Amino acid sequence: MTTVQKNKNNVTYIQIDADRDGQRIDNFLLNVLKGVPKQHIYRILRRGEVRVNSKRIKPFYRLQTADSVRIPPIHIATIQSSTVPNEIDHDWLESRILYEDQALLALNKPAGIPVHGGTGQQCGVIEALRVIRQQDRFLELVHRLDLETSGCLLIAKKRSALRGLHDQFRSSQVKKIYQALLAGQVQQDEQVIDAPIRVDRTQTGARKVTVSDLGKQALTGIRCLHTGAGFTHVECQLFSGRTHQIRVHCQSIGHPIIGDQRYGNAVVNRKAMQQGLKRQFLHASCLTFKHPVSQESMSVECVLDSDLQSFLDRVL
């Protein structure tokens, strides 16, 4: 277990355990010093204010088990319990857990809550977990879901598990299945959309995601489940992991996701809202991967939330 000590001058000393072995010092500090700007962390590294075993180190130094890391006094902007949204409390958390063991936790993320805090969002799922579950000393996102997307979200409880799962996501070994409701009637029962996706930034800094020959390869499999009343309920499989991939690909074939405010059809979205849909109809329903410790194949499944299922029952 990592040992943390402070002296009377508020200098912190952290002894590294096996779970942090091999991690770069800059990444370690970014993880430990939540709320501290990245440039400040690199500044204290350059000045030698951070030391390992009483020696100055470079930002790319890799920690070893039993290293002693000295961290100078720093004001850290932490997420307090009072800033956690009311809907994210202990009871909510327990009701949304799909699977948990000593290495990882799978959660049914609700729509409307970000996976992490950022611009305009002080607190996300991961910050709330760290407040609510302070007994878990390591909690990190394995991957991400869009703000308005619900469903399976993996959280690593050990750094070794995080590394192993990251490797699987990067090498496309994780099977990712989503459910979506599309505008119109999709004619093909099954198809694979092979269209490169390009991500640009607007002058305001917002992401602009489009299908473009200048983009990176992206593959999405689509299988129709039900059709009717101007909608098609589909299952989508991601064979790559580009930004907004399913949303952009569905738009590119003329069948955008219902409720998608960025890539959707405004007229169809208004109709769906009048029929009771309150948000984007996109749900991460299943992840299949190898357990990072046992290496056994496992699947985490998550049925549609009641709001999406109720809407589906009404229109199809």
DRENDO-1510 file (C-alpha; in Angstrom, 1 decimal, always signed):
<recs>
REC; n; res; u; v; w
REC; 1; MET; +0.0; +0.0; +0.0 .
REC; 2; THR; +1.2; +3.5; -0.8 .
REC; 3; THR; +2.3; +5.3; +2.4 .
REC; 4; VAL; +1.6; +9.1; +2.6 .
REC; 5; GLN; +3.2; +11.2; +5.3 .
REC; 6; LYS; +3.3; +15.0; +5.9 .
REC; 7; ASN; +5.8; +16.9; +8.1 .
REC; 8; LYS; +5.2; +20.1; +10.0 .
REC; 9; ASN; +6.1; +22.2; +6.9 .
REC; 10; ASN; +3.3; +20.5; +4.9 .
REC; 11; VAL; +5.8; +18.7; +2.7 .
REC; 12; THR; +4.3; +15.4; +1.6 .
REC; 13; TYR; +6.3; +12.2; +1.3 .
REC; 14; ILE; +4.8; +9.3; -0.6 .
REC; 15; GLN; +6.3; +5.8; -0.7 .
REC; 16; ILE; +5.5; +4.0; -3.9 .
REC; 17; ASP; +4.0; +0.6; -3.9 .
REC; 18; ALA; +4.1; -2.1; -6.6 .
REC; 19; ASP; +0.9; -0.8; -8.2 .
REC; 20; ARG; +2.7; +2.5; -9.2 .
REC; 21; ASP; +5.9; +0.8; -10.3 .
REC; 22; GLY; +6.9; +1.9; -13.8 .
REC; 23; GLN; +4.6; +5.0; -13.9 .
REC; 24; ARG; +6.2; +8.3; -15.1 .
REC; 25; ILE; +6.7; +10.9; -12.3 .
REC; 26; ASP; +4.8; +13.6; -14.3 .
REC; 27; ASN; +1.8; +11.3; -14.8 .
REC; 28; PHE; +1.9; +10.3; -11.1 .
REC; 29; LEU; +1.8; +13.9; -10.0 .
REC; 30; LEU; -1.0; +14.7; -12.4 .
REC; 31; ASN; -3.0; +11.9; -10.8 .
REC; 32; VAL; -2.1; +12.8; -7.2 .
REC; 33; LEU; -2.4; +16.5; -7.4 .
REC; 34; LYS; -6.0; +16.8; -8.6 .
REC; 35; GLY; -6.8; +20.4; -9.5 .
REC; 36; VAL; -3.2; +21.6; -9.9 .
REC; 37; PRO; -2.6; +23.1; -13.4 .
REC; 38; LYS; -0.3; +20.9; -15.5 .
REC; 39; GLN; +2.1; +23.8; -16.1 .
REC; 40; HIS; +2.6; +24.2; -12.4 .
REC; 41; ILE; +3.4; +20.5; -12.0 .
REC; 42; TYR; +6.1; +20.7; -14.6 .
REC; 43; ARG; +7.4; +23.9; -13.1 .
REC; 44; ILE; +8.0; +22.3; -9.7 .
REC; 45; LEU; +9.7; +19.4; -11.4 .
REC; 46; ARG; +12.0; +21.7; -13.3 .
REC; 47; ARG; +12.9; +23.6; -10.1 .
REC; 48; GLY; +13.7; +20.4; -8.3 .
REC; 49; GLU; +11.0; +20.9; -5.7 .
REC; 50; VAL; +9.8; +17.3; -6.4 .
REC; 51; ARG; +12.4; +14.8; -5.4 .
REC; 52; VAL; +12.6; +11.0; -5.5 .
REC; 53; ASN; +14.8; +9.4; -2.8 .
REC; 54; SER; +16.1; +12.9; -2.1 .
REC; 55; LYS; +17.4; +13.4; -5.7 .
REC; 56; ARG; +16.2; +15.7; -8.5 .
REC; 57; ILE; +14.5; +13.8; -11.3 .
REC; 58; LYS; +13.3; +14.5; -14.9 .
REC; 59; PRO; +9.6; +14.5; -15.8 .
REC; 60; PHE; +10.1; +11.2; -17.7 .
REC; 61; TYR; +11.6; +9.4; -14.7 .
REC; 62; ARG; +9.8; +6.1; -14.0 .
REC; 63; LEU; +8.9; +5.3; -10.4 .
REC; 64; GLN; +10.1; +2.1; -8.8 .
REC; 65; THR; +8.6; +0.2; -5.9 .
REC; 66; ALA; +9.7; +1.7; -2.5 .
REC; 67; ASP; +10.7; +5.0; -4.0 .
REC; 68; SER; +10.1; +8.0; -1.7 .
REC; 69; VAL; +8.6; +11.0; -3.5 .
REC; 70; ARG; +8.8; +14.4; -1.9 .
REC; 71; ILE; +6.1; +16.9; -2.9 .
REC; 72; PRO; +6.3; +20.5; -1.8 .
REC; 73; PRO; +3.3; +22.3; -0.2 .
REC; 74; ILE; +0.7; +23.0; -2.9 .
REC; 75; HIS; -2.8; +24.3; -2.7 .
REC; 76; ILE; -4.9; +21.6; -4.3 .
REC; 77; ALA; -8.5; +22.4; -5.5 .
REC; 78; THR; -10.3; +19.4; -4.5 .
REC; 79; ILE; -13.9; +18.3; -5.1 .
REC; 80; GLN; -15.9; +18.5; -1.9 .
REC; 81; SER; -18.9; +16.4; -1.0 .
REC; 82; SER; -21.1; +19.6; -1.2 .
REC; 83; THR; -20.3; +19.9; -4.9 .
REC; 84; VAL; -21.4; +16.4; -5.9 .
REC; 85; PRO; -24.7; +16.6; -7.7 .
REC; 86; ASN; -27.6; +15.5; -5.5 .
REC; 87; GLU; -28.4; +12.6; -7.9 .
REC; 88; ILE; -25.0; +11.1; -7.3 .
REC; 89; ASP; -25.2; +9.8; -3.8 .
REC; 90; HIS; -24.3; +6.5; -2.2 .
REC; 91; ASP; -27.6; +4.9; -2.9 .
REC; 92; TRP; -27.5; +6.0; -6.5 .
REC; 93; LEU; -24.0; +4.6; -6.9 .
REC; 94; GLU; -24.9; +1.2; -5.5 .
REC; 95; SER; -27.9; +1.0; -7.7 .
REC; 96; ARG; -25.9; +1.7; -10.8 .
REC; 97; ILE; -23.0; -0.8; -10.2 .
REC; 98; LEU; -23.1; -3.6; -12.7 .
REC; 99; TYR; -20.0; -5.5; -11.6 .
REC; 100; GLU; -17.2; -5.0; -9.1 .
REC; 101; ASP; -14.1; -6.9; -7.8 .
REC; 102; GLN; -10.7; -5.8; -6.4 .
REC; 103; ALA; -9.4; -4.7; -9.9 .
REC; 104; LEU; -12.3; -3.0; -11.6 .
REC; 105; LEU; -15.8; -1.6; -11.3 .
REC; 106; ALA; -18.4; -1.4; -14.0 .
REC; 107; LEU; -21.1; +1.3; -13.7 .
REC; 108; ASN; -24.2; +2.1; -15.6 .
REC; 109; LYS; -23.5; +5.8; -16.3 .
REC; 110; PRO; -26.7; +7.9; -16.6 .
REC; 111; ALA; -27.2; +10.4; -19.4 .
REC; 112; GLY; -26.6; +14.1; -18.5 .
REC; 113; ILE; -23.7; +13.5; -16.1 .
REC; 114; PRO; -20.2; +13.7; -17.5 .
REC; 115; VAL; -17.6; +11.0; -16.9 .
REC; 116; HIS; -15.2; +13.7; -15.5 .
REC; 117; GLY; -15.3; +17.4; -14.6 .
REC; 118; GLY; -14.1; +19.9; -17.1 .
REC; 119; THR; -15.2; +23.1; -18.8 .
REC; 120; GLY; -18.5; +24.0; -17.4 .
REC; 121; GLN; -18.7; +20.8; -15.4 .
REC; 122; GLN; -17.1; +20.9; -11.9 .
REC; 123; CYS; -17.9; +17.3; -11.0 .
REC; 124; GLY; -18.3; +14.1; -13.1 .
REC; 125; VAL; -18.7; +10.4; -12.3 .
REC; 126; ILE; -15.1; +9.8; -11.5 .
REC; 127; GLU; -14.8; +12.8; -9.0 .
REC; 128; ALA; -18.0; +11.8; -7.3 .
REC; 129; LEU; -16.8; +8.2; -7.0 .
REC; 130; ARG; -13.6; +9.5; -5.3 .
REC; 131; VAL; -15.7; +11.5; -2.8 .
REC; 132; ILE; -18.2; +8.8; -2.1 .
REC; 133; ARG; -15.7; +5.9; -2.0 .
REC; 134; GLN; -12.8; +7.4; -0.2 .
REC; 135; GLN; -11.7; +3.9; +1.0 .
REC; 136; ASP; -10.7; +3.1; -2.6 .
REC; 137; ARG; -7.3; +4.7; -3.0 .
REC; 138; PHE; -7.1; +4.3; -6.8 .
REC; 139; LEU; -10.0; +5.0; -9.1 .
REC; 140; GLU; -9.4; +5.9; -12.7 .
REC; 141; LEU; -11.5; +6.0; -15.9 .
REC; 142; VAL; -10.6; +3.2; -18.3 .
REC; 143; HIS; -12.5; +4.9; -21.2 .
REC; 144; ARG; -15.1; +7.6; -21.7 .
REC; 145; LEU; -18.8; +8.1; -22.8 .
REC; 146; ASP; -20.3; +11.3; -24.1 .
REC; 147; LEU; -22.3; +13.4; -21.7 .
REC; 148; GLU; -25.7; +12.4; -23.1 .
REC; 149; THR; -24.8; +8.7; -23.6 .
REC; 150; SER; -25.8; +6.2; -20.9 .
REC; 151; GLY; -24.5; +2.7; -20.2 .
REC; 152; CYS; -21.5; +0.6; -19.4 .
REC; 153; LEU; -18.5; +2.5; -18.0 .
REC; 154; LEU; -15.4; +0.8; -16.7 .
REC; 155; ILE; -13.4; +2.2; -13.7 .
REC; 156; ALA; -10.0; +0.7; -12.8 .
REC; 157; LYS; -9.3; +0.2; -9.1 .
REC; 158; LYS; -5.6; -0.7; -9.6 .
REC; 159; ARG; -3.0; +0.9; -11.9 .
REC; 160; SER; -2.1; -2.6; -13.2 .
REC; 161; ALA; -5.7; -3.1; -14.2 .
REC; 162; LEU; -5.8; +0.3; -15.9 .
REC; 163; ARG; -2.7; -0.5; -17.9 .
REC; 164; GLY; -4.1; -3.9; -19.0 .
REC; 165; LEU; -7.5; -2.5; -20.0 .
REC; 166; HIS; -6.0; +0.5; -21.8 .
REC; 167; ASP; -3.9; -2.0; -23.9 .
REC; 168; GLN; -7.1; -3.9; -24.8 .
REC; 169; PHE; -8.9; -0.7; -25.9 .
REC; 170; ARG; -5.9; +0.5; -27.9 .
REC; 171; SER; -5.5; -2.8; -29.7 .
REC; 172; SER; -9.3; -3.1; -30.4 .
REC; 173; GLN; -9.6; -6.2; -28.3 .
REC; 174; VAL; -12.7; -4.9; -26.5 .
REC; 175; LYS; -16.1; -5.6; -28.1 .
REC; 176; LYS; -18.2; -2.5; -27.7 .
REC; 177; ILE; -22.0; -2.8; -28.3 .
REC; 178; TYR; -24.4; +0.1; -28.2 .
REC; 179; GLN; -28.2; +0.5; -28.8 .
REC; 180; ALA; -29.5; +3.5; -30.7 .
REC; 181; LEU; -32.8; +4.7; -32.2 .
REC; 182; LEU; -32.3; +6.2; -35.6 .
REC; 183; ALA; -34.4; +8.6; -37.7 .
REC; 184; GLY; -36.2; +6.9; -40.6 .
REC; 185; GLN; -36.3; +3.3; -41.8 .
REC; 186; VAL; -32.9; +1.8; -42.4 .
REC; 187; GLN; -33.2; -0.4; -45.5 .
REC; 188; GLN; -30.3; -2.8; -44.8 .
REC; 189; ASP; -30.7; -5.3; -42.0 .
REC; 190; GLU; -26.9; -5.3; -41.5 .
REC; 191; GLN; -24.1; -3.1; -42.7 .
REC; 192; VAL; -20.7; -1.8; -41.9 .
REC; 193; ILE; -20.0; +1.9; -42.2 .
REC; 194; ASP; -16.4; +2.4; -43.3 .
REC; 195; ALA; -15.9; +6.2; -43.3 .
REC; 196; PRO; -12.9; +8.1; -42.0 .
REC; 197; ILE; -13.5; +10.6; -39.2 .
REC; 198; ARG; -11.7; +13.9; -38.8 .
REC; 199; VAL; -11.7; +16.0; -35.7 .
REC; 200; ASP; -11.0; +19.7; -35.9 .
REC; 201; ARG; -11.3; +22.7; -33.6 .
REC; 202; THR; -13.4; +25.7; -34.2 .
REC; 203; GLN; -12.2; +29.2; -33.3 .
REC; 204; THR; -14.0; +28.9; -30.0 .
REC; 205; GLY; -12.1; +25.7; -29.2 .
REC; 206; ALA; -15.1; +23.4; -29.7 .
REC; 207; ARG; -14.6; +20.1; -31.5 .
REC; 208; LYS; -15.9; +19.7; -35.0 .
REC; 209; VAL; -16.2; +16.1; -36.1 .
REC; 210; THR; -16.9; +15.1; -39.7 .
REC; 211; VAL; -16.6; +12.3; -42.1 .
REC; 212; SER; -13.6; +13.2; -44.3 .
REC; 213; ASP; -11.0; +11.6; -46.5 .
REC; 214; LEU; -8.5; +13.4; -44.4 .
REC; 215; GLY; -9.6; +11.7; -41.2 .
REC; 216; LYS; -8.7; +8.5; -39.5 .
REC; 217; GLN; -10.2; +5.1; -40.4 .
REC; 218; ALA; -13.4; +4.3; -38.5 .
REC; 219; LEU; -15.6; +1.3; -38.8 .
REC; 220; THR; -19.1; +0.9; -37.3 .
REC; 221; GLY; -21.3; -2.2; -37.6 .
REC; 222; ILE; -25.1; -1.7; -37.6 .
REC; 223; ARG; -27.7; -4.3; -37.2 .
REC; 224; CYS; -31.5; -3.5; -37.3 .
REC; 225; LEU; -33.6; -4.8; -34.4 .
REC; 226; HIS; -37.0; -3.2; -35.0 .
REC; 227; THR; -38.5; -0.6; -37.3 .
REC; 228; GLY; -41.8; +1.4; -37.3 .
REC; 229; ALA; -43.3; +4.9; -37.0 .
REC; 230; GLY; -40.4; +6.6; -38.7 .
REC; 231; PHE; -37.8; +5.1; -36.4 .
REC; 232; THR; -35.3; +2.2; -36.5 .
REC; 233; HIS; -34.0; +0.6; -33.4 .
REC; 234; VAL; -30.4; -0.7; -34.0 .
REC; 235; GLU; -27.5; -2.4; -32.4 .
REC; 236; CYS; -24.1; -0.8; -33.2 .
REC; 237; GLN; -20.7; -2.3; -32.8 .
REC; 238; LEU; -17.6; -0.1; -32.7 .
REC; 239; PHE; -14.6; -1.6; -34.5 .
REC; 240; SER; -12.6; +1.6; -33.8 .
REC; 241; GLY; -12.9; +4.3; -31.2 .
REC; 242; ARG; -13.1; +7.7; -32.8 .
REC; 243; THR; -14.7; +10.8; -31.3 .
REC; 244; HIS; -18.5; +10.7; -31.6 .
REC; 245; GLN; -18.1; +7.8; -34.0 .
REC; 246; ILE; -21.6; +6.3; -33.9 .
REC; 247; ARG; -23.3; +9.7; -34.0 .
REC; 248; VAL; -21.3; +10.9; -37.0 .
REC; 249; HIS; -21.5; +7.6; -38.9 .
REC; 250; CYS; -25.3; +7.4; -38.4 .
REC; 251; GLN; -25.7; +11.0; -39.6 .
REC; 252; SER; -23.5; +10.2; -42.7 .
REC; 253; ILE; -25.9; +7.5; -43.9 .
REC; 254; GLY; -28.9; +9.8; -43.5 .
REC; 255; HIS; -30.3; +8.2; -40.3 .
REC; 256; PRO; -29.0; +10.4; -37.4 .
REC; 257; ILE; -29.6; +9.3; -33.8 .
REC; 258; ILE; -32.9; +10.5; -32.3 .
REC; 259; GLY; -32.4; +13.3; -29.7 .
REC; 260; ASP; -28.8; +14.1; -30.8 .
REC; 261; GLN; -28.6; +17.9; -30.6 .
REC; 262; ARG; -25.4; +18.2; -32.6 .
REC; 263; TYR; -25.7; +15.7; -35.4 .
REC; 264; GLY; -29.4; +14.9; -35.4 .
REC; 265; ASN; -32.4; +16.1; -37.4 .
REC; 266; ALA; -34.1; +19.1; -35.6 .
REC; 267; VAL; -37.6; +18.3; -36.9 .
REC; 268; VAL; -37.4; +14.6; -36.0 .
REC; 269; ASN; -36.0; +15.5; -32.6 .
REC; 270; ARG; -38.9; +17.9; -31.9 .
REC; 271; LYS; -41.4; +15.2; -32.8 .
REC; 272; ALA; -39.6; +12.7; -30.4 .
REC; 273; MET; -39.7; +15.3; -27.6 .
REC; 274; GLN; -43.4; +15.8; -28.1 .
REC; 275; GLN; -43.7; +12.0; -27.7 .
REC; 276; GLY; -41.8; +12.0; -24.5 .
REC; 277; LEU; -38.1; +11.5; -25.3 .
REC; 278; LYS; -36.0; +13.7; -23.0 .
REC; 279; ARG; -32.5; +13.0; -24.3 .
REC; 280; GLN; -30.3; +11.4; -26.9 .
REC; 281; PHE; -31.2; +7.7; -27.6 .
REC; 282; LEU; -27.7; +6.2; -27.4 .
REC; 283; HIS; -26.8; +3.5; -24.8 .
REC; 284; ALA; -23.6; +1.5; -24.2 .
REC; 285; SER; -25.2; -1.9; -23.7 .
REC; 286; CYS; -22.3; -4.4; -23.5 .
REC; 287; LEU; -18.5; -4.6; -23.2 .
REC; 288; THR; -16.7; -7.8; -23.7 .
REC; 289; PHE; -13.0; -8.0; -22.7 .
REC; 290; LYS; -10.4; -10.0; -20.8 .
REC; 291; HIS; -10.3; -9.5; -17.1 .
REC; 292; PRO; -7.0; -7.6; -16.5 .
REC; 293; VAL; -6.0; -10.0; -13.7 .
REC; 294; SER; -7.4; -13.5; -14.5 .
REC; 295; GLN; -7.3; -12.9; -18.3 .
REC; 296; GLU; -10.6; -14.7; -18.5 .
REC; 297; SER; -13.1; -13.4; -21.0 .
REC; 298; MET; -16.0; -11.5; -19.4 .
REC; 299; SER; -19.0; -9.4; -20.5 .
REC; 300; VAL; -20.6; -6.6; -18.7 .
REC; 301; GLU; -24.2; -5.9; -19.9 .
REC; 302; CYS; -26.6; -3.1; -19.2 .
REC; 303; VAL; -30.2; -3.0; -20.3 .
REC; 304; LEU; -31.8; +0.2; -21.6 .
REC; 305; ASP; -32.7; +2.7; -18.9 .
REC; 306; SER; -36.4; +2.9; -18.2 .
REC; 307; ASP; -36.9; +6.2; -20.0 .
REC; 308; LEU; -35.5; +4.9; -23.2 .
REC; 309; GLN; -37.3; +1.6; -22.9 .
REC; 310; SER; -40.6; +3.3; -22.2 .
REC; 311; PHE; -40.2; +5.5; -25.3 .
REC; 312; LEU; -39.3; +2.5; -27.4 .
REC; 313; ASP; -42.4; +0.7; -26.3 .
REC; 314; ARG; -44.6; +3.6; -27.2 .
REC; 315; VAL; -43.2; +4.2; -30.7 .
REC; 316; LEU; -42.4; +0.7; -32.0 .
</recs>
